[in-house]
Amino acid sequence: MNVPEIYADMVFNDKVMRERLPKDIYKAVRKTSKNGTHLELDVANTVAAVMKEWAIERGATHFTHWFQPMTGLTAEKHDSFISPTEDGSVIMEFSGKELVKGEPDASSFPSGGLRATFEARGYTAWDPSSPAFVKDGTLYIPTAFCSYGGEALDKKTPLLRSMEALSDSAVKVLHLLGDEEVTHVDTTVGSEQEYFLIDKDLYMKRKDLVLTGRTLLGAPAPKGQEMEDHYFGVLKPQVSEYMHELDKELWELGVPAKTKHNEVAPAQHELAPVFETANVAVDHNQLTMEVMKKVANKFGYACLLHEKPFEGINGSGKHNNWSIVTNTGVNLLDPGKNPAENTRFLVFLMAVIAAVDEAQELLRISVASAGNDHRLGGNEAPPAIISIFVGDELEKVLISVEKGTSLEDSAKTKMNIGAHVLPHITKDKTDRNRTSPFAFTGNKFEFRMPGSSLSVANPNIVLNTAVAEQLDLIFAKIKDVPADKLDEELHKVLRDTLVAHKRILFNGNGYTDEWVEEAERRGLANLASLPDAVPYFIDPKSIELFTKHGIFTEDELYSRYEILLENYAKTIHIEALTLMEMVRKDFTTGLVRYMKDITTEALKKRDLLPYSKCSYEAQILQTLDETSEEIVRAMDQLAEDTAKAEEIEDVLEQAKYYHETILAEMDELRGWTDRAEAIIPDEYLPYPTYEAMLFSLR
């Protein structure tokens, strides 16, 4: 495989446009992409004609406006290029109007009350900053999605708004610091994607996985991840072939897949890409999840992206590596050789620290989902408490900023690892802290809380907006300071900012009970579930932040509040119904059949050995009988309370009820079924066990 030859072969990227478009048209598109200026119809017509010919060369017969509604997934409606002619044949046409605007039915997508059901019209608008591509015979055009009234009904629109807001705020500060060559700033993102692979035939026999994405019952296998032998282990041959094919398909689509390896849990794996501009990175992550599932099907696998598909072993996350880069190629979060003297770095570092502290509730909301609630706070993922890890080296720098003292340059040191044949290893300025939700890792921050199925648009919208706000506050404090006083005043502002927000800094173990207590003393939020967190989304402070920077209108915020709560309640409702159906139809069948066979065998044994007490059989039957009584009781209670939940009209109260009551009753019911399943032989169960699913990969 010639990687440079196939890479981005299916992408209508800048290189293709530069080669195929007339120079004036190319410049107009670049101007639109960089500055957000209006694209004239004659320019759009030329681009559409060239794009169509390029796509047809790659086998495309259709085009679609590819957008990201608030379902958390992507959406697409395919139209062919054909246009009938008078002689009964067809020609292939694609106009500029079709390129820049589409009209999908907006009534069938979540709107949170922004649109009445009967008000169907919605619009998709071409996003020229994210390249079009060909996949499965269709030209995909990344687009924003809005209602007839202009309200954002998607995740791309507010992300683009937040990127512009951060750029504007950052450029103002940079100009004040003397860096006037910078005209634009981008946030860059690299999203590490964790996932599970299991046998597709086994997957199809698990109603819970098919309908909800996670197993709702299932006793643990004798072995889980205790031996830590799967992490970075040798790839199994067919899994390796899957990953190879996945890389190939992603590379053809211009997704810079870089790293692949086994993760901690059995059957769990990870893919990590190279950093890209946030908007493109979000699109590529959505595309990655789609391609993962498609390629898995080719190999007889099912790809699981739920945050917690299996109880008792690690779930899957998606680490959001975030940084800020100027159009001149400077990473504003790179400390340089001496971060203590790098004023520009300290300004942006302090803005991030203040932003994370001020927006900690919003960051928690940005990763909140029914699935991720199962993962956060366990010893496999960061706690639900937001904090920042900066490492020992930067901690010393921040102490010097607070105290106003100097700090000598502390260059990277080399470690002696005891064998002369091994190369010297340069020690980084920061260690890694896997328990930290928000960790500085060299020249970027790694936000470790997002769940594996999440669109990373949400956390980046919050990060961009919150940092823009803090940069504006810093700018306001120093914009009128005379040049000869600027350094002195700036360091005072940085010190005051640090003192006000240092409670968010924590370099220790986030898994301990002591940290939970310490965080409470510091006044940090501990929002364990989505219903706990979501009300902060419509807090006056949040409304002011988002509306001030033009990210969301107040109506758009309330719509997202409604959607988050509705989706949470619907998710748990479906899980509860699925669990009850599995217990009633599947589990009970195996339980009754096994008890019947054990009874039959005990009676035969008694006939042969009249004095036998059949102690072993009696013990099994007694345990299963007692367990079945509890299962009936727990089922009745869950059914009754699930019906009650449906009647609750207030979305927040309903979500809380599902969290506090329904989830607890589901866990209790599962506890009893899992106890029985651990006794029942596999052949009596009409669905595959954990052992079969987690240890059957080839």
C-alpha positions as CSV (number, residue, x, y, z in Angstrom):
1,M,0.0,0.0,0.0
2,N,1.4,3.3,-1.1
3,V,0.1,5.6,1.7
4,P,1.2,9.0,0.2
5,E,-0.6,7.9,-3.0
6,I,-3.9,7.0,-1.4
7,Y,-4.0,9.5,1.4
8,A,-6.9,11.9,0.9
9,D,-7.5,10.5,-2.5
10,M,-11.3,10.7,-1.8
11,V,-11.1,14.3,-0.5
12,F,-11.8,17.5,-2.3
13,N,-9.2,19.3,-0.3
14,D,-7.1,22.5,-0.8
15,K,-4.6,20.7,-3.0
16,V,-7.4,19.5,-5.4
17,M,-9.0,22.9,-5.5
18,R,-5.7,24.6,-6.2
19,E,-5.1,22.2,-9.1
20,R,-8.6,22.2,-10.6
21,L,-10.2,25.6,-9.9
22,P,-9.4,28.8,-11.8
23,K,-7.1,31.0,-9.8
24,D,-9.6,33.7,-9.1
25,I,-12.2,31.1,-8.0
26,Y,-9.7,29.3,-5.8
27,K,-8.8,32.6,-4.1
28,A,-12.5,33.4,-3.5
29,V,-13.1,30.0,-1.9
30,R,-9.9,30.4,0.3
31,K,-11.1,33.8,1.4
32,T,-14.5,32.4,2.3
33,S,-12.9,29.5,4.2
34,K,-10.5,31.7,6.2
35,N,-12.6,34.8,6.8
36,G,-16.2,33.6,6.6
37,T,-17.0,35.9,3.8
38,H,-20.0,35.4,1.5
39,L,-19.5,33.1,-1.5
40,E,-21.0,34.6,-4.7
41,L,-23.3,32.3,-6.7
42,D,-21.1,32.4,-9.8
43,V,-18.2,31.2,-7.7
44,A,-20.3,28.5,-6.2
45,N,-21.5,27.3,-9.6
46,T,-17.9,26.9,-10.8
47,V,-16.8,25.1,-7.6
48,A,-19.9,22.8,-7.9
49,A,-19.1,21.9,-11.5
50,V,-15.5,21.0,-10.7
51,M,-16.5,19.2,-7.6
52,K,-19.0,17.1,-9.4
53,E,-16.6,16.1,-12.1
54,W,-14.0,15.2,-9.5
55,A,-16.5,13.2,-7.5
56,I,-17.8,11.3,-10.6
57,E,-14.2,10.3,-11.4
58,R,-14.2,8.6,-8.0
59,G,-17.5,6.7,-8.6
60,A,-20.0,9.1,-7.1
61,T,-23.5,9.1,-8.5
62,H,-25.1,11.1,-5.6
63,F,-24.4,14.0,-3.3
64,T,-25.5,14.7,0.3
65,H,-25.3,17.5,2.7
66,W,-23.7,15.8,5.7
67,F,-24.7,17.5,9.0
68,Q,-24.6,16.9,12.8
69,P,-28.0,17.3,14.4
70,M,-28.5,17.2,18.1
71,T,-29.0,13.4,18.1
72,G,-25.2,13.1,18.6
73,L,-24.9,11.3,15.3
74,T,-24.6,12.5,11.7
75,A,-27.4,12.8,9.2
76,E,-27.5,12.7,5.4
77,K,-30.1,12.7,2.5
78,H,-28.8,11.5,-0.8
79,D,-29.7,13.1,-4.2
80,S,-28.4,11.9,-7.5
81,F,-26.6,14.1,-10.0
82,I,-29.0,12.9,-12.8
83,S,-31.1,15.3,-14.7
84,P,-33.5,13.9,-17.4
85,T,-33.3,15.3,-21.0
86,E,-36.0,15.5,-23.6
87,D,-34.6,12.5,-25.6
88,G,-35.1,10.2,-22.6
89,S,-31.5,10.1,-21.4
90,V,-29.9,11.9,-18.5
91,I,-27.1,14.3,-17.9
92,M,-25.1,14.7,-14.6
93,E,-25.7,18.1,-13.1
94,F,-24.8,19.8,-9.8
95,S,-25.4,23.5,-9.3
96,G,-23.8,26.1,-7.0
97,K,-27.2,26.5,-5.3
98,E,-27.3,22.7,-4.5
99,L,-23.7,23.0,-3.2
100,V,-24.2,25.8,-0.7
101,K,-27.8,25.1,0.5
102,G,-30.0,22.2,1.2
103,E,-33.5,21.9,2.7
104,P,-33.9,18.7,4.9
105,D,-37.0,18.3,7.0
106,A,-36.2,19.9,10.3
107,S,-39.3,18.6,12.2
108,S,-37.9,15.1,12.7
109,F,-34.7,16.2,14.5
110,P,-34.5,17.2,18.1
111,S,-35.1,20.9,18.5
112,G,-36.0,21.2,22.2
113,G,-39.0,23.4,21.5
114,L,-37.3,25.7,19.0
115,R,-39.6,24.3,16.3
116,A,-43.2,23.1,16.4
117,T,-43.6,19.6,14.8
118,F,-45.7,21.0,11.9
119,E,-43.0,23.6,11.1
120,A,-40.8,21.4,8.9
121,R,-38.5,23.6,6.9
122,G,-34.8,23.6,7.8
123,Y,-31.6,24.5,6.0
124,T,-28.2,23.1,5.6
125,A,-25.3,25.4,4.6
126,W,-22.0,24.4,3.1
127,D,-19.0,24.7,5.4
128,P,-16.1,25.3,3.1
129,S,-13.6,25.1,6.0
130,S,-14.2,21.3,6.1
131,P,-13.4,19.5,2.9
132,A,-16.0,17.5,0.9
133,F,-15.2,13.8,0.3
134,V,-16.5,10.8,-1.6
135,K,-17.7,7.7,0.4
136,D,-19.7,4.7,-0.8
137,G,-20.5,6.3,-4.2
138,T,-21.7,9.6,-2.7
139,L,-20.2,13.1,-2.5
140,Y,-20.4,14.2,1.1
141,I,-20.6,18.0,1.7
142,P,-20.0,19.0,5.4
143,T,-22.7,21.5,6.3
144,A,-24.2,23.5,9.2
145,F,-27.9,22.9,10.0
146,C,-30.4,25.6,11.1
147,S,-34.1,26.1,11.3
148,Y,-36.3,28.3,9.1
149,G,-35.9,31.0,11.7
150,G,-32.0,30.7,11.7
151,E,-31.7,28.9,15.0
152,A,-28.8,26.4,15.2
153,L,-30.1,22.9,15.2
154,D,-26.7,21.3,15.1
155,K,-23.3,21.0,16.7
156,K,-21.2,22.5,13.9
157,T,-22.7,26.0,13.9
158,P,-22.0,26.8,17.6
159,L,-18.5,25.2,17.2
160,L,-17.7,27.5,14.3
161,R,-19.0,30.5,16.3
162,S,-16.9,29.6,19.3
163,M,-13.7,29.2,17.2
164,E,-14.3,32.7,15.8
165,A,-14.9,34.1,19.2
166,L,-11.7,32.7,20.6
167,S,-9.8,33.9,17.5
168,D,-11.0,37.4,17.9
169,S,-10.2,37.5,21.6
170,A,-6.7,35.9,21.2
171,V,-5.7,38.2,18.3
172,K,-6.5,41.3,20.4
173,V,-4.3,40.1,23.2
174,L,-1.5,39.1,20.9
175,H,-1.5,42.5,19.2
176,L,-1.3,44.1,22.6
177,L,1.7,41.9,23.4
178,G,3.4,43.1,20.3
179,D,2.7,40.2,18.0
180,E,0.9,42.1,15.2
181,E,1.6,39.6,12.4
182,V,-1.1,37.3,13.8
183,T,-4.4,37.8,12.0
184,H,-6.2,34.5,13.1
185,V,-6.0,31.9,15.7
186,D,-7.3,28.3,15.5
187,T,-7.9,25.7,18.1
188,T,-6.5,22.3,17.3
189,V,-7.9,19.0,18.5
190,G,-6.8,15.4,18.4
191,S,-9.4,12.9,19.6
192,E,-8.2,9.6,20.9
193,Q,-11.0,7.1,20.2
194,E,-11.5,4.0,22.4
195,Y,-13.8,1.1,21.2
196,F,-14.6,-2.6,21.7
197,L,-14.7,-5.3,19.1
198,I,-16.8,-8.4,19.6
199,D,-18.0,-11.2,17.3
200,K,-21.0,-9.9,15.2
201,D,-22.9,-13.2,15.7
202,L,-22.7,-12.9,19.4
203,Y,-23.6,-9.3,19.3
204,M,-26.8,-10.0,17.4
205,K,-27.9,-12.5,20.1
206,R,-27.7,-9.8,22.8
207,K,-30.9,-7.7,22.6
208,D,-29.4,-5.2,25.1
209,L,-26.3,-4.5,23.0
210,V,-28.4,-4.2,19.8
211,L,-31.0,-1.8,21.4
212,T,-29.0,0.1,24.0
213,G,-25.3,-0.3,23.2
214,R,-24.6,-1.8,26.7
215,T,-25.1,-5.1,28.4
216,L,-28.0,-4.8,31.0
217,L,-27.3,-8.2,32.6
218,G,-24.4,-10.6,32.6
219,A,-22.3,-12.2,35.3
220,P,-18.6,-11.4,35.1
221,A,-16.2,-13.8,33.4
222,P,-13.6,-15.6,35.7
223,K,-11.0,-13.4,34.1
224,G,-11.4,-9.7,33.4
225,Q,-8.5,-7.2,33.2
226,E,-6.8,-8.1,36.4
227,M,-3.7,-9.4,34.8
228,E,-3.2,-6.2,32.8
229,D,-2.0,-8.4,29.9
230,H,-4.2,-6.9,27.1
231,Y,-2.9,-3.3,27.3
232,F,-0.4,-2.7,24.5
233,G,-0.4,-6.4,24.0
234,V,0.2,-8.2,20.7
235,L,-2.6,-7.6,18.2
236,K,-4.6,-10.7,17.3
237,P,-4.2,-11.5,13.6
238,Q,-7.8,-10.7,12.5
239,V,-7.9,-7.6,14.8
240,S,-4.7,-6.5,13.2
241,E,-6.2,-6.9,9.7
242,Y,-9.3,-4.9,10.8
243,M,-7.1,-2.1,12.1
244,H,-5.1,-2.1,8.8
245,E,-8.2,-1.9,6.7
246,L,-9.6,0.8,9.0
247,D,-6.4,2.9,8.6
248,K,-6.6,2.5,4.8
249,E,-10.2,3.7,4.6
250,L,-9.6,6.6,7.0
251,W,-6.4,7.7,5.1
252,E,-8.3,7.7,1.8
253,L,-10.8,10.0,3.5
254,G,-8.1,12.3,4.7
255,V,-8.4,11.3,8.4
256,P,-4.9,11.3,9.8
257,A,-5.1,8.1,11.8
258,K,-1.8,7.7,13.6
259,T,-1.7,5.3,16.6
260,K,-3.5,2.0,17.2
261,H,-3.1,-0.4,20.1
262,N,-4.9,-2.7,22.5
263,E,-6.5,-0.9,25.5
264,V,-6.8,-2.1,29.1
265,A,-10.0,-4.1,29.0
266,P,-10.2,-7.4,27.0
267,A,-11.5,-6.8,23.4
268,Q,-10.9,-3.0,23.9
269,H,-8.8,-1.0,21.5
270,E,-7.8,2.6,20.7
271,L,-7.1,4.8,17.6
272,A,-5.5,8.2,17.9
273,P,-5.2,10.8,15.0
274,V,-2.8,13.6,14.3
275,F,-4.0,17.1,15.5
276,E,-6.2,19.1,13.1
277,T,-8.2,22.3,13.3
278,A,-11.1,21.8,15.7
279,N,-13.8,22.0,13.1
280,V,-12.2,19.4,10.8
281,A,-11.2,17.2,13.8
282,V,-14.8,17.0,15.0
283,D,-16.0,16.1,11.5
284,H,-13.2,13.5,11.2
285,N,-14.0,12.0,14.6
286,Q,-17.7,11.5,13.5
287,L,-16.4,10.0,10.3
288,T,-14.0,7.7,12.2
289,M,-16.8,6.3,14.3
290,E,-18.9,5.6,11.2
291,V,-16.0,3.9,9.4
292,M,-15.1,1.9,12.5
293,K,-18.5,0.3,12.5
294,K,-18.6,-0.3,8.7
295,V,-15.2,-1.9,8.6
296,A,-16.0,-4.1,11.6
297,N,-18.9,-5.5,9.8
298,K,-16.6,-6.7,6.9
299,F,-14.6,-8.7,9.4
300,G,-17.5,-10.3,11.2
301,Y,-17.2,-7.9,14.2
302,A,-19.5,-5.5,15.9
303,C,-17.8,-2.2,17.0
304,L,-19.1,-1.0,20.4
305,L,-18.8,2.8,21.1
306,H,-20.9,2.9,24.2
307,E,-19.1,4.3,27.2
308,K,-19.7,1.3,29.4
309,P,-20.7,-1.8,27.3
310,F,-19.6,-4.3,30.0
311,E,-20.0,-4.1,33.7
312,G,-16.9,-4.8,35.8
313,I,-14.2,-3.8,33.3
314,N,-13.1,-0.4,31.9
315,G,-15.4,1.6,29.7
316,S,-14.3,3.6,26.7
317,G,-13.5,7.3,26.6
318,K,-12.3,9.9,24.1
319,H,-9.5,12.1,25.1
320,N,-9.8,15.6,23.7
321,N,-6.3,17.0,23.1
322,W,-6.8,20.8,22.7
323,S,-4.4,23.6,21.9
324,I,-4.3,27.0,20.3
325,V,-2.2,27.9,17.2
326,T,-1.7,31.1,15.3
327,N,-1.9,31.5,11.6
328,T,1.9,32.1,11.7
329,G,2.4,28.6,13.1
330,V,3.0,29.4,16.8
331,N,1.5,27.1,19.4
332,L,0.4,29.5,22.2
333,L,0.5,26.7,24.8
334,D,4.1,25.7,24.1
335,P,6.1,26.8,27.2
336,G,9.3,27.1,25.2
337,K,12.7,26.6,26.9
338,N,11.8,28.7,29.9
339,P,8.1,29.0,30.6
340,A,8.7,31.3,33.5
341,E,9.9,34.0,31.1
342,N,7.6,33.2,28.3
343,T,5.0,36.0,28.9
344,R,2.8,35.0,26.0
345,F,2.6,31.4,27.2
346,L,1.8,32.5,30.8
347,V,-1.0,34.8,29.5
348,F,-2.7,31.9,27.6
349,L,-2.0,29.4,30.4
350,M,-3.6,31.7,32.9
351,A,-6.6,32.3,30.7
352,V,-7.1,28.5,30.4
353,I,-6.8,28.0,34.2
354,A,-9.3,30.7,34.9
355,A,-11.6,29.5,32.1
356,V,-11.7,25.9,33.4
357,D,-12.4,27.2,36.9
358,E,-15.2,29.5,35.9
359,A,-16.7,27.1,33.4
360,Q,-16.2,23.8,35.4
361,E,-20.0,23.1,35.5
362,L,-20.3,23.7,31.8
363,L,-17.3,21.4,31.0
364,R,-19.0,18.7,33.1
365,I,-22.2,19.2,31.1
366,S,-20.3,19.1,27.8
367,V,-19.5,15.4,28.5
368,A,-22.7,14.4,30.3
369,S,-24.7,11.5,29.0
370,A,-26.5,8.5,30.3
371,G,-23.6,6.3,29.1
372,N,-20.8,8.5,30.4
373,D,-22.4,8.7,33.9
374,H,-21.5,5.0,34.3
375,R,-17.9,5.7,33.6
376,L,-16.9,8.9,35.3
377,G,-15.8,8.6,38.9
378,G,-14.8,5.0,38.6
379,N,-11.2,4.0,38.8
380,E,-11.0,3.8,35.0
381,A,-11.7,7.4,34.1
382,P,-11.4,10.9,35.7
383,P,-13.7,11.7,38.5
384,A,-16.7,13.9,37.9
385,I,-14.9,16.8,39.7
386,I,-13.1,19.1,37.3
387,S,-9.5,19.9,38.1
388,I,-6.3,20.8,36.2
389,F,-3.0,18.9,36.4
390,V,0.0,21.1,35.4
391,G,2.9,18.9,36.7
392,D,5.7,19.7,39.1
393,E,7.7,22.0,36.7
394,L,4.8,24.3,35.8
395,E,3.6,24.2,39.4
396,K,7.0,25.8,40.4
397,V,6.5,28.4,37.6
398,L,3.0,29.3,38.9
399,I,4.3,29.5,42.5
400,S,6.9,32.0,41.3
401,V,4.2,34.0,39.5
402,E,2.1,34.1,42.6
403,K,5.0,35.1,44.9
404,G,6.6,37.5,42.4
405,T,9.9,35.7,42.6
406,S,12.3,34.7,39.8
407,L,12.7,31.1,38.7
408,E,15.9,29.9,37.0
409,D,15.6,28.0,33.8
410,S,15.0,24.3,34.4
411,A,16.1,22.6,31.2
412,K,14.9,19.0,30.4
413,T,17.0,16.5,32.3
414,K,18.2,13.1,31.1
415,M,17.3,10.0,33.0
416,N,19.8,7.2,33.7
417,I,17.9,4.0,33.3
418,G,20.7,1.7,34.2
419,A,21.8,0.0,31.0
420,H,24.6,1.5,28.8
421,V,23.2,0.0,25.6
422,L,19.9,1.9,26.0
423,P,19.7,5.5,24.7
424,H,19.4,8.4,27.1
425,I,15.8,9.4,27.6
426,T,14.9,13.1,27.9
427,K,12.6,13.7,30.9
428,D,9.5,15.8,30.1
429,K,8.6,18.8,32.1
430,T,5.4,17.2,33.2
431,D,4.5,13.6,34.2
432,R,1.1,12.1,33.1
433,N,-1.8,12.0,35.5
434,R,-4.4,9.5,34.3
435,T,-6.8,10.6,37.1
436,S,-6.9,14.2,36.0
437,P,-9.8,15.4,34.0
438,F,-7.8,18.2,32.4
439,A,-4.1,17.7,32.2
440,F,-1.3,19.8,30.6
441,T,0.8,17.5,28.5
442,G,3.7,19.5,27.0
443,N,2.0,22.0,24.5
444,K,-1.7,21.1,24.9
445,F,-4.3,20.2,27.4
446,E,-5.8,16.7,27.4
447,F,-9.5,16.8,28.5
448,R,-10.0,13.2,29.5
449,M,-13.7,13.2,30.5
450,P,-15.5,12.8,27.1
451,G,-17.1,9.5,26.5
452,S,-16.4,7.3,23.5
453,S,-19.7,7.9,21.7
454,L,-19.7,11.7,22.3
455,S,-19.4,14.4,19.6
456,V,-16.3,16.3,20.7
457,A,-18.0,19.5,19.4
458,N,-19.6,20.0,22.9
459,P,-16.4,20.2,25.0
460,N,-14.6,22.3,22.4
461,I,-17.5,24.8,22.2
462,V,-17.3,25.3,26.0
463,L,-13.5,25.5,26.1
464,N,-13.3,28.0,23.2
465,T,-15.9,30.2,24.7
466,A,-14.7,30.1,28.2
467,V,-11.1,30.9,27.2
468,A,-12.3,33.7,24.9
469,E,-14.0,35.3,27.9
470,Q,-10.9,35.1,30.1
471,L,-8.7,36.6,27.3
472,D,-11.2,39.5,27.0
473,L,-11.0,40.1,30.8
474,I,-7.2,40.1,30.6
475,F,-7.3,42.4,27.6
476,A,-9.7,44.9,29.3
477,K,-7.3,45.1,32.3
478,I,-4.2,46.0,30.3
479,K,-5.4,47.7,27.0
480,D,-4.9,51.2,28.4
481,V,-1.7,50.6,30.3
482,P,1.3,52.7,28.9
483,A,3.9,50.6,27.1
484,D,6.6,51.2,29.8
485,K,4.3,49.9,32.5
486,L,2.8,47.0,30.5
487,D,5.1,44.2,31.8
488,E,4.7,45.2,35.4
489,E,0.9,45.5,35.1
490,L,0.6,42.3,33.1
491,H,2.4,40.3,35.7
492,K,0.1,41.7,38.4
493,V,-2.9,40.7,36.4
494,L,-1.5,37.2,35.9
495,R,-0.8,36.9,39.6
496,D,-4.3,38.1,40.6
497,T,-5.8,35.7,38.1
498,L,-3.8,32.8,39.5
499,V,-4.7,33.6,43.1
500,A,-8.4,33.8,42.2
501,H,-8.5,30.5,40.4
502,K,-5.7,28.3,41.8
503,R,-8.3,26.1,43.6
504,I,-8.8,24.3,40.3
505,L,-5.2,23.1,40.3
506,F,-4.5,19.6,41.6
507,N,-1.6,17.4,40.8
508,G,-2.6,14.4,43.1
509,N,-4.6,11.3,42.8
510,G,-8.2,12.1,41.8
511,Y,-9.4,8.7,42.7
512,T,-9.1,9.1,46.5
513,D,-11.8,9.9,49.0
514,E,-9.5,12.6,50.4
515,W,-9.6,14.5,47.1
516,V,-13.4,14.4,47.1
517,E,-13.4,16.0,50.6
518,E,-10.6,18.5,49.6
519,A,-12.5,19.5,46.4
520,E,-15.6,20.2,48.5
521,R,-13.6,22.4,50.8
522,R,-12.2,24.3,47.8
523,G,-15.8,24.8,46.5
524,L,-15.4,22.7,43.4
525,A,-18.5,21.2,41.8
526,N,-19.0,17.4,42.1
527,L,-21.8,16.7,39.6
528,A,-22.2,13.0,39.6
529,S,-24.9,12.7,37.0
530,L,-26.4,14.5,34.0
531,P,-29.5,15.6,35.9
532,D,-27.2,17.1,38.6
533,A,-25.2,19.1,35.9
534,V,-27.6,20.2,33.2
535,P,-29.4,23.0,35.2
536,Y,-26.2,24.9,35.1
537,F,-26.6,25.2,31.3
538,I,-29.4,27.7,31.8
539,D,-27.9,29.4,34.8
540,P,-27.9,33.2,34.3
541,K,-24.1,33.1,34.3
542,S,-24.0,30.6,31.5
543,I,-26.6,32.4,29.5
544,E,-24.6,35.6,29.8
545,L,-21.4,33.9,28.7
546,F,-22.8,32.2,25.6
547,T,-25.0,35.1,24.4
548,K,-22.2,37.7,25.0
549,H,-19.9,35.8,22.6
550,G,-22.6,34.9,20.1
551,I,-22.4,31.2,20.6
552,F,-26.0,30.4,21.5
553,T,-29.1,32.5,21.8
554,E,-31.0,32.1,25.1
555,D,-33.6,30.0,23.1
556,E,-30.9,27.8,21.7
557,L,-29.6,27.2,25.3
558,Y,-33.0,26.2,26.6
559,S,-33.5,23.9,23.6
560,R,-30.3,22.1,24.4
561,Y,-31.2,21.9,28.1
562,E,-34.5,20.2,27.1
563,I,-32.8,17.9,24.6
564,L,-30.2,16.7,27.0
565,L,-32.8,15.8,29.7
566,E,-35.2,14.2,27.2
567,N,-32.5,12.0,25.7
568,Y,-31.3,11.0,29.1
569,A,-34.8,9.9,30.2
570,K,-35.5,8.2,26.9
571,T,-32.2,6.3,27.1
572,I,-32.9,4.9,30.5
573,H,-36.5,4.2,29.7
574,I,-35.5,2.1,26.7
575,E,-32.9,0.3,28.9
576,A,-35.5,-0.5,31.5
577,L,-37.9,-2.0,29.0
578,T,-35.1,-3.9,27.3
579,L,-33.9,-5.3,30.6
580,M,-37.4,-6.5,31.7
581,E,-38.0,-8.1,28.3
582,M,-34.7,-9.9,28.4
583,V,-35.4,-11.2,31.9
584,R,-38.9,-12.2,31.1
585,K,-38.3,-13.8,27.7
586,D,-34.7,-14.9,27.6
587,F,-33.2,-15.3,31.1
588,T,-36.3,-16.9,32.6
589,T,-36.4,-19.5,29.8
590,G,-32.9,-20.7,30.7
591,L,-33.6,-20.5,34.5
592,V,-36.7,-22.6,34.3
593,R,-35.2,-25.2,31.9
594,Y,-32.1,-25.6,34.1
595,M,-34.2,-26.0,37.3
596,K,-36.4,-28.5,35.6
597,D,-33.4,-30.6,34.4
598,I,-31.7,-30.4,37.8
599,T,-34.9,-31.6,39.5
600,T,-35.2,-34.5,37.0
601,E,-31.6,-35.5,37.6
602,A,-32.1,-35.4,41.3
603,L,-35.1,-37.6,41.1
604,K,-33.2,-40.1,39.0
605,K,-30.4,-40.1,41.5
606,R,-32.9,-40.7,44.3
607,D,-34.3,-43.7,42.4
608,L,-30.8,-45.2,42.1
609,L,-29.6,-44.2,45.5
610,P,-32.7,-44.1,47.8
611,Y,-30.7,-42.8,50.8
612,S,-29.0,-39.9,48.8
613,K,-29.8,-36.4,50.1
614,C,-29.0,-34.9,46.7
615,S,-27.4,-32.1,48.7
616,Y,-25.6,-30.5,45.7
617,E,-28.7,-30.4,43.5
618,A,-30.9,-29.2,46.5
619,Q,-28.5,-26.4,47.1
620,I,-28.6,-25.2,43.5
621,L,-32.4,-25.4,43.4
622,Q,-32.8,-23.6,46.7
623,T,-30.5,-20.8,45.5
624,L,-32.2,-20.4,42.2
625,D,-35.6,-20.6,43.8
626,E,-34.8,-17.9,46.3
627,T,-33.2,-15.8,43.5
628,S,-36.2,-16.2,41.2
629,E,-38.5,-14.9,44.0
630,E,-36.4,-11.8,44.3
631,I,-36.3,-11.4,40.5
632,V,-40.1,-11.4,40.4
633,R,-40.3,-8.8,43.1
634,A,-37.7,-6.6,41.5
635,M,-39.4,-6.9,38.1
636,D,-42.7,-5.9,39.5
637,Q,-41.2,-2.9,41.2
638,L,-39.3,-1.8,38.1
639,A,-42.4,-2.1,35.9
640,E,-44.5,-0.1,38.2
641,D,-42.0,2.7,38.6
642,T,-41.1,2.8,34.9
643,A,-44.8,3.5,34.2
644,K,-44.7,6.3,36.9
645,A,-41.7,7.8,35.2
646,E,-43.5,8.2,31.9
647,E,-46.2,10.3,33.6
648,I,-43.8,12.9,34.9
649,E,-44.1,16.0,32.8
650,D,-41.2,18.2,34.0
651,V,-38.1,17.1,32.1
652,L,-35.7,17.7,34.9
653,E,-37.8,15.9,37.5
654,Q,-38.3,13.0,35.1
655,A,-34.6,12.7,34.5
656,K,-33.9,12.8,38.2
657,Y,-36.5,10.1,38.8
658,Y,-34.9,7.9,36.1
659,H,-31.5,8.4,37.7
660,E,-32.4,8.0,41.3
661,T,-35.1,5.4,41.1
662,I,-35.1,3.5,37.8
663,L,-31.4,3.0,37.5
664,A,-31.2,1.8,41.1
665,E,-34.0,-0.7,40.5
666,M,-32.3,-1.9,37.2
667,D,-29.1,-2.5,39.2
668,E,-30.9,-4.4,41.8
669,L,-32.7,-6.6,39.2
670,R,-29.4,-7.2,37.5
671,G,-27.8,-8.2,40.7
672,W,-30.3,-11.0,41.2
673,T,-30.1,-12.2,37.6
674,D,-26.3,-12.1,37.5
675,R,-26.3,-14.2,40.7
676,A,-28.4,-16.8,39.1
677,E,-26.5,-16.6,35.7
678,A,-23.3,-17.5,37.5
679,I,-24.8,-20.9,38.4
680,I,-26.6,-21.7,35.2
681,P,-24.5,-23.4,32.5
682,D,-23.9,-21.5,29.3
683,E,-25.9,-23.9,27.1
684,Y,-29.1,-23.0,29.0
685,L,-28.7,-19.2,28.3
686,P,-30.2,-18.0,25.1
687,Y,-27.7,-15.2,24.9
688,P,-23.8,-15.2,25.0
689,T,-22.0,-14.7,28.2
690,Y,-19.3,-12.2,29.1
691,E,-16.7,-14.8,28.7
692,A,-17.8,-15.7,25.1
693,M,-18.0,-12.0,24.0
694,L,-14.8,-10.7,25.6
695,F,-12.5,-13.6,24.8
696,S,-13.5,-14.9,21.4
697,L,-11.6,-12.5,19.1
698,R,-9.2,-14.1,16.6
